[in-house]
Amino acid sequence: MTRQTKPRLSDVAKLAGVSLGTASNVFSYPAKVRPEVRERVHAAAERLHYLGPDPAARLMRRGKVNAIGIVAPAQFRTADALRNPSFQMFMCGVAEVCDEEGTNVVIIPDPAVSPAINSALVDAFIFGQVEHLSVARPAEMRKLPFVVVDFDGGEGVNSVRIDARTGGYLAAKHLLDLGHRRFAVMSFLRTFDPAIYHPPGPQRDGSIAGMPIDREKMEGYRRAFAEHGLNIDDIPVVQAHPWDKSAAALLLHHAPDATALLSMAAMQGVSLIAEAKRRGRRVPDDLSVVGFNDIPEAQHSDPPLTVIDARNAEKGRIAARMVFNPCQPTAKMLNPSLVVRGSTAPAMLSNRQS
């Protein structure tokens, strides 16, 4: 072998004095080889500057790349997804199962903002927070297993989602049970456009909650309000991306008399607490706030934010197990729970409405 020739596994096996099969097991199934033999093979590989089996060749032999692709939620690029605490928790849930299976994780941007999904080298896809099933078309065309998240894909499609209607209902009911009757809502804007104020008025649901999961949260709010004789159409709404720092000021400006705020994202709730304090409004004495999704930032805000736990990590674990254990497609719905912290308190008698 000349110095310029790329070393092969057979060269390593010959130098280590083992069979080609044994050398292959050292790199692919090390637990099958005795420690002293593994050390001898690794020493030979180091001496020959052999870096291991060619991944491309392995792919051609096995037909798999040993990777699961997590597709970012609608309108999210990869960097946006990595900055999102709720999606981070979801990805951790997927990664836990992938670690158990010895499989890699690949983050893929939403197909609406990048065509990367068409060339991604993965064995299956997990689509985070789907807007419509057409987003999974690339997976169907490539005949790869996939799971959709926070979306009912219908018969024959693996899906896992939170019962967002119940989550919205629990959030609003908690505040109503505390005596609050003056509300404002922070809805979810899935783009980075400026925050939008929607004045009270009928027929607003389609414009102030575009994603299926957002509409379901709004339906939950509506149901709770109706049980107490309130109409959600009479409540001011601001629609904003969670990272829009102007949104909290916009909502508090247009709802100066509100004693309770509902936010569809935990980061929105954290921002609302900070903006209320900046304006001299005490949380929860003057203003109660409830967010959606339990994230570390919610636990560490001042005061800690009351939230609906949407079980993001558990959704990730379930989604990953679905793609690793292909069987009859199933639709899994998880129950949310209310986590009461320091950002909510009973409304003062002077602020209650009959």
ChimeraX attribute file (.defattr): number of C-alpha atoms within 10 A of each C-alpha:
attribute: neighborCount
match mode: 1-to-1
recipient: residues
	/A:1	7
	/A:2	6
	/A:3	7
	/A:4	6
	/A:5	7
	/A:6	11
	/A:7	17
	/A:8	16
	/A:9	21
	/A:10	15
	/A:11	18
	/A:12	27
	/A:13	21
	/A:14	14
	/A:15	16
	/A:16	19
	/A:17	15
	/A:18	15
	/A:19	12
	/A:20	14
	/A:21	11
	/A:22	20
	/A:23	27
	/A:24	19
	/A:25	14
	/A:26	21
	/A:27	17
	/A:28	12
	/A:29	11
	/A:30	15
	/A:31	11
	/A:32	11
	/A:33	16
	/A:34	11
	/A:35	12
	/A:36	9
	/A:37	17
	/A:38	20
	/A:39	14
	/A:40	19
	/A:41	25
	/A:42	21
	/A:43	16
	/A:44	19
	/A:45	22
	/A:46	12
	/A:47	11
	/A:48	17
	/A:49	13
	/A:50	17
	/A:51	13
	/A:52	16
	/A:53	13
	/A:54	10
	/A:55	10
	/A:56	9
	/A:57	10
	/A:58	12
	/A:59	13
	/A:60	10
	/A:61	9
	/A:62	9
	/A:63	10
	/A:64	13
	/A:65	17
	/A:66	17
	/A:67	18
	/A:68	26
	/A:69	21
	/A:70	28
	/A:71	27
	/A:72	25
	/A:73	24
	/A:74	22
	/A:75	18
	/A:76	23
	/A:77	19
	/A:78	18
	/A:79	12
	/A:80	13
	/A:81	23
	/A:82	15
	/A:83	11
	/A:84	16
	/A:85	18
	/A:86	22
	/A:87	21
	/A:88	17
	/A:89	20
	/A:90	21
	/A:91	25
	/A:92	16
	/A:93	21
	/A:94	25
	/A:95	23
	/A:96	16
	/A:97	18
	/A:98	20
	/A:99	11
	/A:100	8
	/A:101	13
	/A:102	11
	/A:103	17
	/A:104	14
	/A:105	16
	/A:106	15
	/A:107	20
	/A:108	24
	/A:109	23
	/A:110	24
	/A:111	21
	/A:112	12
	/A:113	12
	/A:114	14
	/A:115	13
	/A:116	13
	/A:117	20
	/A:118	13
	/A:119	8
	/A:120	16
	/A:121	16
	/A:122	18
	/A:123	21
	/A:124	24
	/A:125	27
	/A:126	28
	/A:127	27
	/A:128	27
	/A:129	20
	/A:130	24
	/A:131	20
	/A:132	14
	/A:133	14
	/A:134	11
	/A:135	17
	/A:136	22
	/A:137	12
	/A:138	16
	/A:139	20
	/A:140	12
	/A:141	9
	/A:142	11
	/A:143	11
	/A:144	14
	/A:145	19
	/A:146	25
	/A:147	28
	/A:148	26
	/A:149	25
	/A:150	25
	/A:151	24
	/A:152	21
	/A:153	20
	/A:154	12
	/A:155	10
	/A:156	10
	/A:157	17
	/A:158	25
	/A:159	26
	/A:160	27
	/A:161	25
	/A:162	21
	/A:163	20
	/A:164	26
	/A:165	20
	/A:166	21
	/A:167	28
	/A:168	29
	/A:169	21
	/A:170	21
	/A:171	29
	/A:172	25
	/A:173	20
	/A:174	19
	/A:175	25
	/A:176	20
	/A:177	12
	/A:178	16
	/A:179	20
	/A:180	25
	/A:181	21
	/A:182	21
	/A:183	26
	/A:184	26
	/A:185	25
	/A:186	29
	/A:187	28
	/A:188	23
	/A:189	23
	/A:190	18
	/A:191	13
	/A:192	13
	/A:193	11
	/A:194	14
	/A:195	23
	/A:196	18
	/A:197	18
	/A:198	18
	/A:199	15
	/A:200	15
	/A:201	12
	/A:202	10
	/A:203	9
	/A:204	14
	/A:205	14
	/A:206	9
	/A:207	11
	/A:208	23
	/A:209	21
	/A:210	16
	/A:211	19
	/A:212	17
	/A:213	24
	/A:214	23
	/A:215	21
	/A:216	20
	/A:217	25
	/A:218	25
	/A:219	21
	/A:220	23
	/A:221	24
	/A:222	19
	/A:223	20
	/A:224	23
	/A:225	19
	/A:226	12
	/A:227	11
	/A:228	12
	/A:229	10
	/A:230	16
	/A:231	17
	/A:232	24
	/A:233	15
	/A:234	13
	/A:235	17
	/A:236	20
	/A:237	27
	/A:238	24
	/A:239	25
	/A:240	29
	/A:241	22
	/A:242	26
	/A:243	13
	/A:244	16
	/A:245	16
	/A:246	14
	/A:247	24
	/A:248	23
	/A:249	17
	/A:250	19
	/A:251	26
	/A:252	18
	/A:253	10
	/A:254	16
	/A:255	21
	/A:256	11
	/A:257	14
	/A:258	21
	/A:259	25
	/A:260	29
	/A:261	27
	/A:262	27
	/A:263	29
	/A:264	29
	/A:265	24
	/A:266	28
	/A:267	26
	/A:268	28
	/A:269	29
	/A:270	27
	/A:271	21
	/A:272	28
	/A:273	27
	/A:274	18
	/A:275	20
	/A:276	18
	/A:277	14
	/A:278	11
	/A:279	10
	/A:280	9
	/A:281	14
	/A:282	15
	/A:283	24
	/A:284	20
	/A:285	14
	/A:286	19
	/A:287	25
	/A:288	28
	/A:289	30
	/A:290	33
	/A:291	28
	/A:292	29
	/A:293	26
	/A:294	25
	/A:295	22
	/A:296	14
	/A:297	15
	/A:298	24
	/A:299	17
	/A:300	11
	/A:301	17
	/A:302	15
	/A:303	18
	/A:304	20
	/A:305	32
	/A:306	27
	/A:307	31
	/A:308	26
	/A:309	19
	/A:310	23
	/A:311	20
	/A:312	24
	/A:313	20
	/A:314	17
	/A:315	25
	/A:316	28
	/A:317	20
	/A:318	19
	/A:319	28
	/A:320	26
	/A:321	15
	/A:322	21
	/A:323	20
	/A:324	17
	/A:325	8
	/A:326	11
	/A:327	9
	/A:328	9
	/A:329	16
	/A:330	16
	/A:331	18
	/A:332	17
	/A:333	17
	/A:334	16
	/A:335	13
	/A:336	20
	/A:337	18
	/A:338	20
	/A:339	16
	/A:340	16
	/A:341	16
	/A:342	16
	/A:343	26
	/A:344	25
	/A:345	21
	/A:346	20
	/A:347	23
	/A:348	14
	/A:349	9
	/A:350	6
	/A:351	15
	/A:352	14
	/A:353	9
	/A:354	5
